[in-house]
Amino acid sequence: MTLDDWALATITGADSEKYMQGQVTADVSQMTENQHLLAAHCDAKGKMWSNLRLFRDGDGFAWIERRSVREPQLTELKKYAVFSKVTIAPDDERVLLGVAGFQARAALANLFSELPSKEKQVVKEGATTLLWFEHPAERFLIVTDEATANMLTDKLRGEAELNNSQQWLALNIEAGFPVIDAANSGQFIPQATNLQALGGISFKKGCYTGQEMVARAKFRGANKRALWLLAGSASRLPEAGEDLELKMGENWRRTGTVLAAVKLEDG
């Protein structure tokens, strides 16, 4: 099962690091080959086009984001690329797999010579890149070619839990990771989704698009929003972008916006 609701994109070329440093909230200049980072790509007002799971890839970077926002996010990212030695493109040649469950590490250990860990969060072997996640429990995101993905799917069947997109989404929600789909693109500053608490914002790096507004939210206390995890029962699954309302006396008051929702097997 592949993570079809997520998509991969890349930037390559001599100016890749400098270009991304001027576009995203994280300090990519400090990121090693062994790390992956959560970051946001913002507009000039500090509102997020998307959030990205970023890692080094070849002579540049690759990132994972929701498929619904990849095309518009890349359009925005390319606006100033003509002035730099970079190539920015979607990558649909590689496949994304999510592996979770208490037997995930043992099952993958039979297929790879090295697995990522807390100390080394990214491991590359041949055509495959493995990313390690600690929360809500140990899990792995695999970026690989189609042939390797098919082989892994066959060999892992019955040995570990291969996640589909909804299962991976549920794990991301439980981990407290913000999920920005098209319905919420351009709506929130990074701090409104707790990105600062997840190490996704550097307040010490130089300028990037939207930096002034993101910094103002921190140093002037301009942000009054936060990301919350809610659980309950409903007659239907809430959709991204829908309002949350709280009953106050005889009236209802808008109190939030749905970023993502999943239905669990137990209701």
C-alpha positions, -999 to +999 in steps of 0.1 A: +000+000+000+014+033-010+009+068+005-010+081-025-023+113-007+013+124-002+037+135-030+074+140-035+092+170-050+128+179-055+152+207-061+186+201-077+215+223-088+244+243-074+222+269-057+198+244-041+207+251-005+209+288-009+175+289-027+157+268-001+172+287+027+155+318+013+121+301+009+114+279+040+111+284+077+137+258+088+175+264+087+184+240+059+221+250+060+224+232+093+206+201+082+229+170+077+225+140+055+213+121+085+183+144+093+149+152+080+131+184+091+096+197+092+094+232+075+068+255+060+068+274+027+050+307+032+037+335+012+048+371+018+022+375+046+037+345+064+007+322+055+017+286+047+014+274+011+022+240+026+044+223+052+072+200+040+091+170+053+125+179+040+157+159+035+189+160+015+187+142-018+216+140-043+230+175-048+198+191-036+168+184-015+136+164-016+104+169+004+071+152+011+039+171+012+002+166+007-005+158-030-034+183-031-009+212-025+021+201-045+013+218-078+005+252-064+033+250-039+058+243-067+044+271-088+051+295-060+085+280-053+096+284-089+088+321-091+123+333-085+141+301-097+151+318-130+177+338-111+194+307-095+211+275-107+183+252-096+158+228-111+125+223-092+102+195-102+076+170-090+089+134-086+064+107-095+090+082-105+096+072-068+070+057-045+062+064-009+056+036+016+047+038+052+057+010+076+045+009+112+037-015+140+058-031+167+074-056+143+083-029+117+120-027+126+125-064+128+108-069+094+128-042+077+160-054+093+157-085+071+156-064+040+181-035+046+217-036+059+210-005+080+179+012+094+174+048+105+171+056+142+169+086+165+206+093+161+205+088+123+171+097+111+178+092+073+195+062+058+201+056+021+207+023+004+208+020-033+177+036-048+160+037-014+158+064+013+144+055+047+131+081+071+126+074+108+098+088+129+095+085+167+059+095+172+033+084+180+054+051+179+084+040+159+076+040+121+094+044+088+087+062+056+103+047+026+111+066-006+121+042-034+116+032-071+085+012-082+104-021-086+118-020-051+084-009-037+067-039-052+094-062-038+091-046-003+053-049-004+055-086-012+081-094+014+066-073+042+031-087+038+023-105+070+055-093+087+047-056+093+019-031+089+021-014+055+001+018+059-023+033+034-027+071+032-055+072+058-036+051+084-005+073+079-026+104+082-040+091+115-005+085+128+006+120+118-025+135+135-017+115+167+019+127+165+008+163+164+020+170+129+001+197+111-015+186+078-020+213+052-042+203+023-055+226-005-085+237+015-062+253+041-033+264+019-025+301+024-047+304+055-024+300+086+010+312+098+033+283+109+028+290+147-009+285+143-001+249+137+025+245+164+054+243+139+077+262+163+072+234+189+081+208+163+115+224+154+101+236+121+110+273+124+144+289+129+143+324+144+181+328+139+185+322+102+184+350+076+155+362+056+130+340+038+097+347+022+072+356+050+099+358+076+089+392+089+054+381+097+065+349+112+090+367+134+064+393+144+040+366+155+067+353+179+082+385+193+050+406+194+027+377+205+005+382+174-005+346+171-035+335+191-040+301+175-027+266+182-031+231+168-053+207+189-062+171+186-099+163+190-116+129+193-153+122+193-182+107+174-200+123+144-226+114+118-200+121+091-162+127+088-153+164+090-135+178+059-104+199+058-113+236+058-146+232+076-154+253+107-156+240+142-182+256+163-187+256+201-221+260+217-221+289+242-254+293+259-281+295+232-256+304+204-228+288+185-194+304+181-168+296+155-137+284+174-115+267+148-108+251+115-104+214+106-070+206+092-075+169+088-097+141+101-098+103+100-124+077+110-110+050+133-121+014+131-138+016+165-158+046+155 
